[in-house]
């Protein structure tokens, strides 16, 4: 009998969800940096064997929205509670269990299996970990609680074992050679945005959206033109940098990662444009592919 199902990963920002996703799927699908709000969309990674298909889904971090973009991000996370066959709720040894009570209450009411993963246990000790486990058990008494370290791959094999056991009998949902639901252009934008998150400080990374305007693939190379949108003229100057050096650094590092990702030579051109207050515009957010109520 073939097994297949949706395993949705939810949790607050900065708890290591994207790192876990990449380890479980075995592909570098979700960008993983140390900055909050890294993942803005719901990203599926598909793990296939002859008799099984696991559709992992990484979602934006759960947070109280302050503008339209964050409302869309919360919608992606909430939608993951609806269609899950198994839910992986990721927390860590740093955050307090009562950080998002409303969301946790929704998780507690779910009928599907919930595995609570306490990540980054290498930053804690046994006594503190036991206290964290007890606190979470009070909030999610039906959940199976598993301490892990996604970065060190500690207990990740056990998580995969439990997921396999909990999957329902079902034919595959996607073709067996498919490993994500996202098009190639999406990963170009994610990799460029990752570099911006790494190289710029303060508000700049969160005011940025990336759009691929040209993606011409040849047998051994890909020609890509990408536009980096910001909200202010002053932000445009910061992204470009003195004599264009900052933007060149972003493009160079992104090109290197894109060549590894696609296994081809990449010719990348980047441009910067101003789209005022795009994070608060329903029209612009829809154009950028965000989910609004």
Secondary structure, 3 states (H helix, E strand, C coil): CCEEEEEEEEEECCCCHHHHHHHHHCCCCCCCCCCCCCCCCCEEEEEEECCEEEEEEECCCECCCCCHHHHHHHHHHHHCCCCCCEEEEEEECCCCCCCCHHHHHHHHCCCCEEEEEEECHHHCCHHHHHHHHHHHHHHCCCCEEEECECCCCECHHHHHHHHHHHCCECCCCCCCCCCECCCHHHHHHHHHHHHHHHHCCCCHHHHCEEEEEEEEECCCEEEEEEEEEECCHHHHHHHHCHHHHHHHHHHHHHHHHHHHHHCCEEEEEEEEEECCCHHHCHHHHHHCCCCCC
